[in-house]
Amino acid sequence: MSISRRKLLGKLGAAAIAGAGINALEGSARAAQSMDMPMPPHREGGTILLNRNENAYGPSAQVVLAMQRSLTRANRFPRKASEDLASQIAAFHKVKPDQVVVGCGSTEIFKSAVDAYLGSGKTLILSSPTFDVIGTYASASGARVASVPLSRFWSNDLDGMLGRVDASTGLIYICNPNNPTAILNSRSELETFIGKLPANVRVIIDEAYHHYAGNSSSYASFIDRPMDDERVIVTRTFSKIHALAGLRVGYAIAGAQTARALCAHSFQENLNVVAAEAAMAALLDTQSVQVNIQRNADNRQEFLNQAYARMMRPLDSHTNFVMFKTVRTADELIDHFRQYNIQIGPRYPSMENYIRVSIGLPEEMKEFWRVWDLMPFINKMAM
Ligand SMILES: Cc1ncc(COP(=O)(O)O)c(C=O)c1O
């Protein structure tokens, strides 16, 4: 009797939940792995989530197996797993172990950087809009936050940022490619920018979307091609290409002295054992990373095709999301899609007529465009 892959995966997923057991989970992970397929993707109560730039496909079967195996070690504190992960990251990137800082998501590293380099009387410089969680931490530390509008090309305005540097500047945050615009700053302009910064100013380069940026020749990671500069802190996350957002693992690569300063402000034993083991397996599973990169490129191209067909011109995306201008406001679009159980956005006040949409599974994106086409056509010319 033949059974479709989808039905089989559905059954495997159900078994995993109903069995409440590692055996059922291991069985489903093994079955999926042996067929070279991803685990059944998780959906939140039937809602299509296109609002947090997550990896809709879920973690690879190998990573799920690693998590399952780690569960029985939950009685032990996670220090060794965490140290093993840091060593593995160091070997992976060919840096010294004392240059690696692991965090409860890269978000924890932003907080550590704020604690190490900001506080009352200091200033954080960042773009607007960007992924600005660090701005919240900076304000809470008593620091001033200097927001610099993006350039007219929707990239970080590096000259504008340089113009805001003064004696109070402690930290600069650069998201590259930038969330929410998905636009890149080139390697050469970033190097020139860093070269002009005072010796005591640290700069975070957030490479959360690094794996999706490979199609641009002007892009180069500051981990893959280090500047060997104590001021530079590069952050990466396991929340995107590795599909582990729910586990909260990120890391920074920095000079040894800077890494020590960040570690001094980290939460002790900040990674749980499941997260650390999952991250190690994810780092080794380079084949799944390649599959995810290709899937994202294909699905993103399909999204762009659909947008072009509707006469829209999205910003050039180097990420797993697309930002585009519409004749409606972001609020109107978010409300419309919410009625059909699809989450998009959020709204960015300075980009009122733009909407950010994360790239989901092909069937989710089909539903997205079906719901898009339910909106009455607005003739811009007649307005
Ligand atoms: C640019 C950027 N950096 C960092 C993060 C969060 O990373 P983590 O989950 O590792 O805290 C996100 C999440 O969407 C992001 O867009």
The ligand as an ORCA input file, in Angstrom:
! r2SCAN-3c Opt
* xyz 0 1
  C      18.785     41.165     12.807
  C      18.407     40.253     13.916
  N      19.303     39.999     14.877
  C      19.002     39.165     15.891
  C      17.757     38.565     15.976
  C      17.443     37.694     17.137
  O      18.383     36.716     17.268
  P      18.302     35.700     18.476
  O      17.095     34.862     18.267
  O      19.574     34.935     18.335
  O      18.230     36.483     19.747
  C      16.796     38.814     14.994
  C      15.481     38.199     15.087
  O      14.605     38.311     14.282
  C      17.134     39.685     13.947
  O      16.260     39.987     12.974
*
